[in-house]
Amino acid sequence: MRPSAEPTDPLQPLLTTTEPPPVWFLAPEGFFALPLADSPEERAARAHSFVRELYSRGDETVWGPAAPYYTAIAELMQGTGVSYAAMGLFSTSEEEHTPEGDIARHNPSDGVAQCAFTLAAIPTDQADTDTDVVAQGILATLSADSYSEVGWLDLPCGPAVSCVTWRELKLNPAVTASGEATDLVTARIQVHVPFPTGPFTAVFTLFTASVDRWAQFVDMMGAILQTVSFVDPTQALTPDASPEEA
C-alpha cells in the first residue's frame, strides 16, 4: 500500500511531489474498504463490488442506488492524500453460535457499532532520520492542544504519538429521527508514525460516534498498530512459513 500526503491538523504537510515509501498493516474483519482507485472507471467498478459486500443480504434494488453514492465518496477523497479508507461495522449483540458451531449472523436492527478508518502519509521536514526525534517533535506540537489527550507509543515498527479527541455536536432537528435538536458525542484517535524510510509520517485515524463501544475501538486500533510495518512482511517469511503466520 502506498499512502500519499493528507492535510491533517494540527500538523500541516509540506508541498512535495515525492511519492511516500510503502507501508503495510492488517485490517480486522468487519472493515469494508471504500473503493479508492486512480481512475473514475475503476472507482465505479470497485463501488459496485463494495456495496455487494457491505449489503450482503441486499439485491439490485439496494446495490443500484448505493453504488453511485460510494463512488461519489471515493471521488471526493481522490487527491486528499487518503490511500486507505474503510467503514467498520460490528454487531453489538451478544455472540451466539449456530448448532454447527458457527458464529450466528445478526441483522443490523439488532444493533451495530460503526467507525471510519483512514490511512494517509504527510510529508514532514525530517532533516534528522532518527524517528525518535521526529516523534518527539510531533508530541510537542500535538500537546499544545489542551482539548486532546496526547501520548507516546512504542510500536514494533518504531515510535509513534497518539492523539485522542472528543467532540460534542448539536444536530439540527431536520436531520434527527425525533425531529428535535440532539447532542452527538464523537471520539477520534489519531496515531502518527514516522517513516524510517523517508521524510513522511503515517497517520492512522479512527473516528466513531458509537462512543459506548470506545474501549473496544481503542483495543482494535492498538491491534492494527501492532501489525504496521515499513518493510514488506513477506520478506521475513521462512520457507516453512505462510503469509498468514507472518
Order of alpha helices (4+ residues) and beta strands (2+ residues): beta-alpha-alpha-beta-beta-alpha-beta-beta-beta-beta-alpha
